[in-house]
Amino acid sequence: MAYNAKILIVDDEIPVCKSISIALESEIYHVEMALSGEEALKKDTQSHFDIIIADLMMPGISGMDLLKALKEKRPELSIIMITGFPSIKTAVQAIKLGAFDYLPKPFTPDELRSLVQRALERKHIFEEPKPAVPELLEEKLSVLTMPHGLYDIPEHSWAKVEPDGNVLIGIHHIFLLTVKKIMSVEFPKVNEYINQGEVCLRITDSQMFIHKLWAPVSGKVIAINEHIKKAPTDIMKNPYGDGWLLRITPLGLEEDLKNLVAS
């Protein structure tokens, strides 16, 4: 789908702004730059942007403060946070405060474009008179509400603590709605360790965009959903049940859950 989207890049380093702009500038994206949070607020007041991509760490108005100010003015705005620091807790906190997603440095142009594509899909979905849902979800609107008893990185991934203390991990339905038809899922290996806020699997869609899913909790992978590995589109049928992706033995679960949102 072609979009006529306006994107603002916010970073105090001109080379970073320029490299991101080059990666995105096209006939469907109009890209502008701002070198501070103050300049970003002024530009967005003058010309509302569809997406703002901002560095978390900037002098003056920080990326986190900019996020809060923008979301207070325009709750519907999609904001992508760029982080070059290892504090995943801060990045996850940004999503809890309303960021669409975050992108750790270094990243490739393809990773950037995949994330922007998802952000625009979300904008399109929620601008419709009613949510535009993929065919496989059309008769299952009940999944548009996450069940109680789960913990999640909002609109991204979820975790369910099982009676035996292990944890199931899956994909939030909003994330699924922003991805075109799922062609394949790249799973971690059994016995591999995953860390909260880092990549736990990759999804390739029908447009060959690769979307990263962040792990909601840390731990050792003890099982993957073999059925979903063979038939990835079946995630859409029941994302909070049979569409689970990983089962892990958690490490530091109590602290990890503090960084998540409980349903």
C-alpha positions in Angstrom: 0.0 0.0 0.0 1.3 3.4 -0.9 1.4 6.1 1.8 1.9 9.8 1.7 3.6 10.1 5.0 5.5 12.9 6.8 8.3 11.7 9.0 10.5 13.8 11.4 13.9 12.7 12.4 15.2 14.1 15.8 18.8 13.7 16.8 21.5 16.1 17.9 24.0 14.5 15.6 23.6 15.7 12.0 25.2 12.6 10.4 22.6 10.4 12.2 19.8 12.6 10.9 21.1 12.5 7.4 21.7 8.8 7.3 18.2 8.0 8.5 16.7 10.6 6.1 18.6 9.0 3.2 17.3 5.5 4.2 13.7 6.7 4.2 13.3 9.5 1.7 11.2 8.4 -1.3 8.2 9.2 -3.3 5.9 8.0 -0.5 7.8 9.5 2.5 8.5 13.2 3.1 11.3 13.4 5.6 12.4 16.4 7.7 15.1 16.8 10.4 15.3 18.4 13.8 18.5 18.7 15.9 16.9 19.0 19.3 13.7 18.2 21.2 12.8 21.9 21.3 13.1 22.2 17.5 11.0 19.0 17.1 8.2 20.3 19.2 8.1 23.5 17.2 8.1 21.7 13.9 5.4 19.3 14.9 3.2 22.2 16.0 3.6 23.8 12.6 3.2 20.6 10.6 1.8 17.5 12.2 3.9 14.5 11.3 2.7 11.0 10.9 5.8 9.5 12.5 8.6 10.9 14.6 11.9 9.0 15.0 13.8 10.4 18.0 17.0 9.5 19.9 16.4 8.7 23.5 19.6 10.5 24.7 19.8 14.2 23.7 20.9 17.3 25.5 18.2 19.7 26.6 14.8 18.0 26.1 15.7 14.3 26.2 14.0 11.8 23.9 11.9 10.6 26.9 10.7 14.1 27.7 10.0 14.7 24.0 7.9 11.5 23.9 5.9 12.6 26.9 5.3 16.1 25.5 4.3 14.8 22.1 2.0 12.1 23.4 0.3 14.6 25.7 -0.5 16.8 22.7 -1.2 14.1 20.1 -1.9 10.6 21.7 -2.4 9.1 18.3 1.1 10.0 17.1 3.5 7.1 16.3 6.9 7.7 17.9 9.9 5.4 17.3 12.8 5.8 19.8 16.4 5.1 18.9 18.7 4.0 21.6 22.5 3.5 21.5 22.6 2.5 25.2 22.3 -1.0 26.7 19.5 0.1 29.0 16.7 -2.1 27.7 14.6 -1.1 30.7 14.6 2.5 29.6 13.6 1.5 26.0 10.7 -0.7 27.4 9.7 2.2 29.6 9.4 4.4 26.5 6.9 1.9 25.0 4.9 2.0 28.3 4.8 5.8 28.0 3.4 5.5 24.5 6.2 5.0 22.0 5.3 2.8 19.1 8.6 0.9 19.3 12.3 1.3 19.8 15.3 0.6 17.6 18.7 -0.2 19.1 21.9 1.1 17.4 23.4 0.0 15.2 20.6 -0.8 12.8 20.3 -1.3 9.1 18.2 0.7 6.6 16.0 -2.4 6.1 15.4 -2.7 9.8 14.4 1.0 9.9 12.1 0.7 6.9 10.4 -2.4 8.3 9.6 -0.5 11.6 8.3 2.5 9.7 6.1 0.3 7.6 4.5 -1.2 10.7 4.0 2.2 12.2 2.1 3.3 9.1 0.1 0.2 9.0 -1.0 0.9 12.6 -2.0 4.4 11.6 -4.0 3.1 8.7 -5.8 0.5 10.9 -6.9 2.9 13.5 -8.0 5.6 11.1 -10.6 3.3 9.6 -14.2 3.6 10.9 -13.6 0.3 12.6 -10.3 -1.6 13.0 -9.2 -3.1 9.6 -8.3 -6.6 10.5 -6.7 -9.4 8.4 -9.1 -12.0 7.1 -8.0 -14.6 9.6 -9.0 -12.3 12.5 -12.2 -11.0 10.9 -14.4 -13.5 12.7 -12.4 -13.4 15.9 -12.8 -9.8 17.1 -12.6 -11.1 20.7 -8.8 -11.3 20.3 -8.7 -7.6 20.0 -8.7 -7.6 23.8 -5.8 -9.2 25.6 -6.9 -11.7 28.2 -6.4 -11.0 31.9 -3.5 -12.6 33.7 -0.8 -11.7 31.1 2.1 -9.3 31.2 3.1 -7.4 28.0 5.4 -4.9 26.3 2.4 -2.9 25.1 1.3 -3.7 21.6 4.3 -6.0 21.1 4.9 -9.2 23.0 3.2 -10.9 26.0 4.2 -13.3 28.8 2.1 -15.8 30.7 3.4 -17.3 33.9 2.4 -21.0 34.0 1.6 -22.9 37.2 4.9 -24.7 37.1 6.8 -21.4 37.0 7.7 -21.5 33.3 6.6 -18.7 31.0 4.8 -18.7 27.6 5.7 -15.9 25.2 3.6 -14.7 22.3 2.7 -11.8 20.1 0.3 -9.0 20.9 -2.7 -8.8 18.5 -1.9 -5.1 17.6 1.6 -6.2 16.4 0.0 -8.9 14.3 -2.5 -6.4 12.8 0.4 -4.2 11.6 2.2 -7.1 9.8 1.2 -8.2 6.3 0.7 -11.9 5.8 3.2 -13.9 7.8 5.4 -16.0 5.6 7.9 -17.4 8.1 9.1 -17.1 11.7 12.7 -17.5 12.7 12.8 -19.0 16.2 15.6 -19.3 18.7 17.0 -22.7 19.4 15.9 -24.8 22.4 18.4 -24.2 25.3 19.2 -20.8 23.9 19.0 -17.9 26.3 17.0 -14.8 25.5 17.1 -11.4 27.3 14.2 -9.1 28.1 13.9 -6.3 25.5 16.2 -8.0 23.0 15.2 -9.9 19.9 13.6 -13.3 20.6 12.4 -14.1 17.1 12.0 -12.5 13.6 8.9 -12.5 11.4 9.1 -12.2 7.6 6.0 -10.9 5.9 4.6 -11.2 2.4 6.4 -7.9 1.4 9.7 -9.4 2.7 9.9 -7.0 5.6 11.6 -8.6 8.6 10.0 -7.6 12.0 11.7 -8.2 15.3 9.8 -9.3 18.4 11.3 -8.2 21.7 11.4 -10.7 24.5 9.1 -9.7 27.4 11.2 -11.7 29.9 14.6 -13.3 30.2 15.3 -17.0 30.3 16.2 -20.3 28.7 14.1 -21.5 25.8 12.8 -25.0 26.6 10.3 -25.3 23.8 9.1 -23.6 20.6 5.7 -24.0 19.0 6.5 -26.4 16.2 3.0 -26.1 14.7 3.5 -22.3 14.2 6.9 -22.9 12.8 5.3 -25.0 10.1 2.2 -23.0 9.6 3.0 -19.4 10.7 -0.3 -17.8 9.6 -2.0 -19.8 12.3 -0.7 -17.3 14.8 -3.5 -15.1 13.7 -6.2 -17.6 14.7 -5.6 -17.5 18.4 -2.6 -15.4 19.3 -3.2 -15.7 23.1 -3.8 -19.5 23.0 -2.6 -22.0 20.4 -0.6 -19.2 18.8 2.0 -19.1 21.6 5.6 -19.0 20.3 8.1 -19.9 23.1 8.1 -21.6 26.4 11.0 -20.5 28.7 12.4 -21.1 32.1 12.7 -17.6 33.4 15.7 -15.9 35.0 15.0 -12.9 37.2 11.2 -13.0 36.6 10.2 -10.9 39.5 12.3 -7.9 38.3 11.3 -8.5 34.6 7.6 -8.3 35.4 8.1 -4.9 37.0 9.0 -3.6 33.5 5.9 -4.9 31.9 2.2 -4.0 32.0 -0.2 -6.4 33.7 -3.6 -7.1 32.0 
